[in-house]
């Protein structure tokens, strides 16, 4: 039977924690008001008070879990050693300090049963590059088409945005069904063209292709909306002047459209790269048979943590992925000058 006493105790603990947090934020607001508004009469006193609750929330929801995960990465914490880690595994209920060995194991031992970090990294790079390429090219092409004067343009826009508007879990469940080798609509359509059935969910290569097709279908609408907004902000006077000078449509696209879309496309591509690199829903649902050749870094991390219960190892693995994304972001920003406008 369901134990209501434990549920009531858990609910009371949650409510008590929320009340405590509200009290802490309230006390912080009073202190900030007294310091910056009443005493120092600072010009930025009110903005500081308004930002303070968000800072507290970020510290609790992001910084603290990140530090806790870093602490776990230096321990042997697993299902066998499922204890309170303490500080670096030295001050908990059991000595589980492991030093840097978890980080060494990420690069030297199989991350999954037979797959190494380097294979997962290569598959992730291939997955990210292919998806982002088709997201950007497909999104720009559709945005250029939808920016023209077409009959029923609003209807077409709504239909193209539909894959992005549908909850991804529902879309992926449908896609996984359609990839069924015997009864799926994809193979039935291929059969009409005389192409034999493809083992989308059981073959290593075809499963990876199925993942890419699904994610491209899901990602193009996002890039199309971003690009379409940028196109609509470009004045038609530029194109009229280029037409007077005898420039072709290709010249106008290369010399006017792309340069003016650059401030929109660069952050969109960066965001799309992050979303694709860390996309766990598509590989998790489409890789129904858990083929390691179709896994990427984040799905490998999920399996290491929640299927193989290697918590310390998974924490180190997560920080390796974090460093990879951090290095990519720094290089991308420096190469493209993505933040140049912020300093001008």
KASUL-V216295 format. One line per field, one symbol per residue. burial: + if it has 16 or more other C-alpha atoms within 10 Angstrom, else -. Layout:
burial: ???
This chain:
burial: ------------------------+--++--++--++-------+--++--++--+------------++++++++++--+-+-++-++-----++++--+++-++----++---++-+++-+++-++--++-+++-+++++++-++---------+--++-++------++--++-++++--+-+++--------++++++-+--++++++-+++++++++++++++-++-------+--+---------+----+--++-++++-+++-+++-+++++-++++++--++++++++++++++++--++++++++++++++---+------------+------
